[in-house]
Structures are given as structure tokens and as C-alpha cells.
């Protein structure tokens, strides 16, 4: 089997290049291997589509989900594609699997994601955010990259001091490796809040 992320999260917010995922799927099918896509971080609208693999028109054999699936209630799921036969009842069990509270939360979260068209909102706001960040003129920035509302700013130096400076200004950001500042804003974030984030980043990188 081949296990991939469509956008590397902890690896520096690196979107897969054009043709990479489709090529991997083609090789897997030709060699009889399974293509497993980890969408724990990228799924459910984060990148501007419901699933990040949709950007590449690829249907994986196995798709792994988590994080936003139940709107903050701990839950994960595994989806099986058409190349995987259905599992007979009773062959897969889990101590906390099928938790009624988590399942109810997931159904409610999915209703909001679909009803409020959050993937499209993520695509629109993410494109704006990437454009604004790329306008920042700073010798500290090596590259700005991302997909939807999953954005990384690669610096030419350690990112930790800038994360602290942003926190002091009310902006919570994460590292993605030693030099990448990662932004994963909620899909319901308002434009004004994103504008404040960009202003804070511009300010700390100018110091």
C-alpha cells in the first residue's frame, strides 16, 4: 500500500504537485497496491474542497478522517473505496467505536459543512489569504504556500520567536517544522479576522 497526504501538514504545508497523486493512483492500480490518503488534517473543506484529493480527481482506496469530523468531539473514521470489498458485520470492532454522542456530533457538523458551503468559503478566503500574504515584502520570507485555509509561510530562520510574537498579538499559529509558520483558521472565520491576522504577521516580520 501507498500512504500519502495531499498536503503535508507537519512536513511544512506542502501541497502535492500537479499529477503526483494521479500518478500514484495509476501506479497503485497497475501494481495491485492500495492507495491510502490521510485526510485527517486536509479533509472536510479545509483545502477548498470537501476532500483534498478532489483537487486531483483521485478516488483513493482508503481515506482516513478525523479532527473536524465531529466539530470538536473526538472522532475518527475510515472510508473504503470501490476497490475494497465491504467488511462483513462483526469482523471489525473497537472499544469506543460507534459512540452515539460522537456520531450525533459528526452528523450535525456535516450538516453545517454542507449547508453553509464551508468548502467553497474556504477556497474563497484561502485564495484571498494567500494573495495577501504573498504581498508582504520581508527578507525573512522564503515562500508562502498552501491550499484553501491551510497555509504555510516558510521563513529563512527559526519560526518559534514569531509564533510567540503573534500570540502576544492575539494570533495563534503553529509550527510545521523548524522554519514554517502554519495557519489553520476555522472555516467560519470572518474576513475582518483574517485581515487582522495578515496585519499582525506583517508587523512581526517587520520587527
C-alpha positions as a Markdown table, in Angstrom:
| # | Residue | x | y | z |
|---|---|---|---|---|
| 1 | Unk | 0.0 | 0.0 | 0.0 |
| 2 | Unk | 1.0 | 3.6 | -0.5 |
| 3 | Unk | 0.0 | 6.2 | 2.2 |
| 4 | Unk | 0.1 | 9.9 | 1.3 |
| 5 | Unk | -1.1 | 13.3 | 2.4 |
| 6 | Unk | -2.5 | 15.5 | -0.3 |
| 7 | Unk | -0.9 | 18.5 | 1.6 |
| 8 | Unk | 1.8 | 17.6 | 4.0 |
| 9 | Unk | 0.9 | 19.1 | 7.4 |
| 10 | Unk | 3.7 | 18.5 | 9.8 |
| 11 | Unk | 6.0 | 18.3 | 6.9 |
| 12 | Unk | 5.8 | 22.0 | 6.1 |
| 13 | Unk | 2.4 | 22.6 | 4.5 |
| 14 | Unk | 3.5 | 21.3 | 1.1 |
| 15 | Unk | 0.7 | 20.7 | -1.4 |
| 16 | Unk | 1.2 | 17.7 | -3.8 |
| 17 | Unk | 2.4 | 18.8 | -7.2 |
| 18 | Unk | 0.1 | 18.6 | -10.2 |
| 19 | Unk | 0.0 | 15.0 | -11.5 |
| 20 | Unk | 1.6 | 13.4 | -8.4 |
| 21 | Unk | -1.5 | 12.0 | -6.8 |
| 22 | Unk | -3.0 | 10.8 | -10.1 |
| 23 | Unk | 0.4 | 9.2 | -11.0 |
| 24 | Unk | 0.5 | 7.5 | -7.6 |
| 25 | Unk | -3.1 | 6.2 | -8.1 |
| 26 | Unk | -2.2 | 4.9 | -11.6 |
| 27 | Unk | 0.9 | 3.0 | -10.3 |
| 28 | Unk | -1.1 | 1.5 | -7.4 |
| 29 | Unk | -3.8 | 0.2 | -9.7 |
| 30 | Unk | -1.2 | -1.2 | -12.1 |
| 31 | Unk | 0.8 | -2.9 | -9.4 |
| 32 | Unk | -2.2 | -4.2 | -7.3 |
| 33 | Unk | -1.4 | -1.9 | -4.4 |
| 34 | Unk | -3.8 | 0.2 | -2.3 |
| 35 | Unk | -3.7 | 4.0 | -2.3 |
| 36 | Unk | -4.4 | 5.3 | 1.2 |
| 37 | Unk | -5.0 | 9.0 | 1.6 |
| 38 | Unk | -4.6 | 10.7 | 5.0 |
| 39 | Unk | -7.2 | 13.5 | 5.1 |
| 40 | Unk | -7.2 | 13.9 | 8.9 |
| 41 | Unk | -5.9 | 17.4 | 8.5 |
| 42 | Unk | -7.0 | 18.3 | 4.9 |
| 43 | Unk | -10.5 | 16.8 | 4.8 |
| 44 | Unk | -13.9 | 18.3 | 5.3 |
| 45 | Unk | -13.4 | 21.5 | 3.5 |
| 46 | Unk | -10.0 | 22.6 | 4.8 |
| 47 | Unk | -8.4 | 23.0 | 1.4 |
| 48 | Unk | -11.4 | 24.4 | -0.5 |
| 49 | Unk | -13.0 | 21.0 | -1.5 |
| 50 | Unk | -14.7 | 18.5 | 0.8 |
| 51 | Unk | -11.7 | 16.2 | 0.3 |
| 52 | Unk | -8.3 | 17.5 | -0.8 |
| 53 | Unk | -7.9 | 14.5 | -3.2 |
| 54 | Unk | -10.8 | 16.0 | -5.2 |
| 55 | Unk | -8.4 | 18.7 | -6.4 |
| 56 | Unk | -6.6 | 15.9 | -8.2 |
| 57 | Unk | -9.7 | 14.0 | -9.4 |
| 58 | Unk | -8.5 | 10.9 | -7.5 |
| 59 | Unk | -10.6 | 8.4 | -5.6 |
| 60 | Unk | -8.5 | 6.7 | -3.0 |
| 61 | Unk | -8.9 | 3.1 | -1.9 |
| 62 | Unk | -8.9 | 4.1 | 1.7 |
| 63 | Unk | -9.5 | 7.6 | 3.1 |
| 64 | Unk | -8.7 | 8.4 | 6.8 |
| 65 | Unk | -10.6 | 11.2 | 8.6 |
| 66 | Unk | -10.5 | 12.9 | 12.0 |
| 67 | Unk | -10.2 | 16.3 | 13.6 |
| 68 | Unk | -13.1 | 18.4 | 12.2 |
| 69 | Unk | -15.3 | 15.4 | 11.5 |
| 70 | Unk | -17.4 | 15.9 | 14.7 |
| 71 | Unk | -16.9 | 19.6 | 15.3 |
| 72 | Unk | -14.5 | 19.2 | 18.3 |
| 73 | Unk | -15.9 | 15.9 | 19.7 |
| 74 | Unk | -13.1 | 13.2 | 19.3 |
| 75 | Unk | -13.9 | 11.0 | 16.4 |
| 76 | Unk | -12.2 | 9.3 | 13.5 |
| 77 | Unk | -13.4 | 7.4 | 10.5 |
| 78 | Unk | -12.1 | 5.3 | 7.7 |
| 79 | Unk | -13.8 | 5.3 | 4.3 |
| 80 | Unk | -13.4 | 2.4 | 1.8 |
| 81 | Unk | -13.3 | 3.0 | -1.9 |
| 82 | Unk | -14.9 | 0.8 | -4.6 |
| 83 | Unk | -11.7 | -1.4 | -4.9 |
| 84 | Unk | -12.2 | -2.6 | -1.2 |
| 85 | Unk | -14.8 | -5.2 | -0.6 |
| 86 | Unk | -17.4 | -4.5 | 2.1 |
| 87 | Unk | -16.5 | -5.7 | 5.5 |
| 88 | Unk | -18.8 | -8.4 | 6.9 |
| 89 | Unk | -20.7 | -7.4 | 10.0 |
| 90 | Unk | -18.8 | -8.3 | 13.2 |
| 91 | Unk | -15.3 | -8.5 | 11.8 |
| 92 | Unk | -14.3 | -5.0 | 12.9 |
| 93 | Unk | -14.7 | -3.8 | 16.5 |
| 94 | Unk | -13.5 | -1.0 | 18.7 |
| 95 | Unk | -13.9 | -0.2 | 22.3 |
| 96 | Unk | -15.2 | 3.3 | 21.6 |
| 97 | Unk | -16.3 | 2.8 | 18.0 |
| 98 | Unk | -19.8 | 3.9 | 17.1 |
| 99 | Unk | -20.1 | 6.2 | 20.1 |
| 100 | Unk | -23.6 | 7.7 | 19.9 |
| 101 | Unk | -22.6 | 11.2 | 21.1 |
| 102 | Unk | -19.7 | 11.4 | 18.6 |
| 103 | Unk | -21.8 | 10.1 | 15.7 |
| 104 | Unk | -24.6 | 12.7 | 16.5 |
| 105 | Unk | -21.9 | 15.4 | 16.6 |
| 106 | Unk | -20.5 | 14.3 | 13.3 |
| 107 | Unk | -23.9 | 14.3 | 11.6 |
| 108 | Unk | -24.5 | 17.8 | 12.9 |
| 109 | Unk | -21.1 | 19.0 | 11.8 |
| 110 | Unk | -21.6 | 17.5 | 8.3 |
| 111 | Unk | -24.9 | 19.3 | 8.1 |
| 112 | Unk | -23.2 | 22.6 | 8.8 |
| 113 | Unk | -20.3 | 22.0 | 6.4 |
| 114 | Unk | -22.7 | 21.2 | 3.6 |
| 115 | Unk | -25.5 | 23.6 | 4.4 |
| 116 | Unk | -23.2 | 26.6 | 4.9 |
| 117 | Unk | -21.0 | 25.6 | 1.9 |
| 118 | Unk | -17.8 | 25.8 | 4.0 |
| 119 | Unk | -15.5 | 24.2 | 1.4 |
| 120 | Unk | -16.4 | 26.9 | -1.1 |
| 121 | Unk | -15.9 | 29.5 | 1.7 |
| 122 | Unk | -12.5 | 28.0 | 2.5 |
| 123 | Unk | -11.5 | 28.2 | -1.2 |
| 124 | Unk | -12.5 | 31.9 | -1.4 |
| 125 | Unk | -11.0 | 33.1 | 1.8 |
| 126 | Unk | -7.9 | 30.9 | 1.4 |
| 127 | Unk | -7.2 | 32.4 | -2.1 |
| 128 | Unk | -7.5 | 35.9 | -0.6 |
| 129 | Unk | -5.2 | 35.0 | 2.4 |
| 130 | Unk | -2.5 | 33.5 | 0.2 |
| 131 | Unk | -2.6 | 36.6 | -2.1 |
| 132 | Unk | -2.3 | 39.0 | 0.8 |
| 133 | Unk | 0.5 | 37.1 | 2.5 |
| 134 | Unk | 2.4 | 37.0 | -0.8 |
| 135 | Unk | 2.2 | 40.8 | -0.9 |
| 136 | Unk | 4.2 | 41.1 | 2.3 |
| 137 | Unk | 7.7 | 42.3 | 1.5 |
| 138 | Unk | 10.0 | 40.8 | 4.0 |
| 139 | Unk | 13.6 | 39.4 | 3.6 |
| 140 | Unk | 12.6 | 36.8 | 6.2 |
| 141 | Unk | 10.1 | 35.1 | 4.0 |
| 142 | Unk | 11.3 | 32.3 | 1.7 |
| 143 | Unk | 7.9 | 31.1 | 0.4 |
| 144 | Unk | 4.2 | 31.3 | 1.0 |
| 145 | Unk | 2.2 | 28.2 | 0.0 |
| 146 | Unk | -1.0 | 26.4 | 0.8 |
| 147 | Unk | -4.4 | 25.3 | -0.4 |
| 148 | Unk | -7.7 | 26.8 | 0.9 |
| 149 | Unk | -7.4 | 27.7 | 4.6 |
| 150 | Unk | -4.3 | 25.5 | 5.1 |
| 151 | Unk | -1.4 | 27.9 | 4.7 |
| 152 | Unk | 2.3 | 27.8 | 5.4 |
| 153 | Unk | 4.8 | 30.7 | 5.5 |
| 154 | Unk | 8.4 | 29.3 | 5.2 |
| 155 | Unk | 10.9 | 31.6 | 6.8 |
| 156 | Unk | 14.7 | 31.8 | 6.3 |
| 157 | Unk | 15.1 | 31.4 | 10.1 |
| 158 | Unk | 13.6 | 29.7 | 13.1 |
| 159 | Unk | 9.8 | 30.3 | 13.4 |
| 160 | Unk | 9.4 | 30.0 | 17.1 |
| 161 | Unk | 10.1 | 33.7 | 18.1 |
| 162 | Unk | 7.5 | 34.8 | 15.6 |
| 163 | Unk | 4.9 | 32.4 | 16.9 |
| 164 | Unk | 5.4 | 33.9 | 20.4 |
| 165 | Unk | 5.1 | 37.5 | 18.9 |
| 166 | Unk | 1.9 | 36.6 | 17.1 |
| 167 | Unk | 0.5 | 35.0 | 20.3 |
| 168 | Unk | 1.2 | 38.3 | 22.1 |
| 169 | Unk | -1.0 | 40.0 | 19.4 |
| 170 | Unk | -3.8 | 37.5 | 19.8 |
| 171 | Unk | -3.0 | 35.3 | 16.9 |
| 172 | Unk | -2.5 | 31.6 | 17.5 |
| 173 | Unk | -0.3 | 29.9 | 14.8 |
| 174 | Unk | 1.5 | 26.6 | 14.7 |
| 175 | Unk | 5.0 | 25.5 | 13.5 |
| 176 | Unk | 5.2 | 23.0 | 10.7 |
| 177 | Unk | 8.9 | 22.1 | 11.1 |
| 178 | Unk | 11.5 | 24.4 | 12.4 |
| 179 | Unk | 11.0 | 27.3 | 9.9 |
| 180 | Unk | 7.4 | 27.1 | 8.7 |
| 181 | Unk | 4.6 | 29.2 | 10.3 |
| 182 | Unk | 1.3 | 27.3 | 9.8 |
| 183 | Unk | -2.1 | 28.9 | 9.7 |
| 184 | Unk | -5.2 | 26.7 | 10.1 |
| 185 | Unk | -8.0 | 29.2 | 10.8 |
| 186 | Unk | -11.6 | 27.9 | 11.4 |
| 187 | Unk | -13.6 | 27.6 | 8.2 |
| 188 | Unk | -16.1 | 30.0 | 9.7 |
| 189 | Unk | -13.6 | 32.8 | 10.3 |
| 190 | Unk | -14.7 | 36.2 | 9.2 |
| 191 | Unk | -12.8 | 38.3 | 6.6 |
| 192 | Unk | -12.1 | 41.0 | 9.2 |
| 193 | Unk | -10.4 | 38.5 | 11.4 |
| 194 | Unk | -8.2 | 37.3 | 8.5 |
| 195 | Unk | -7.3 | 40.9 | 7.8 |
| 196 | Unk | -6.2 | 41.3 | 11.4 |
| 197 | Unk | -4.1 | 38.1 | 11.1 |
| 198 | Unk | -2.3 | 39.4 | 8.0 |
| 199 | Unk | -1.6 | 42.8 | 9.7 |
| 200 | Unk | -0.1 | 41.0 | 12.7 |
| 201 | Unk | 2.1 | 38.8 | 10.6 |
| 202 | Unk | 3.3 | 41.8 | 8.6 |
| 203 | Unk | 4.1 | 43.6 | 11.8 |
| 204 | Unk | 6.1 | 40.8 | 13.5 |
| 205 | Unk | 8.1 | 40.1 | 10.3 |
| 206 | Unk | 9.0 | 43.8 | 10.1 |
| 207 | Unk | 10.5 | 43.9 | 13.6 |
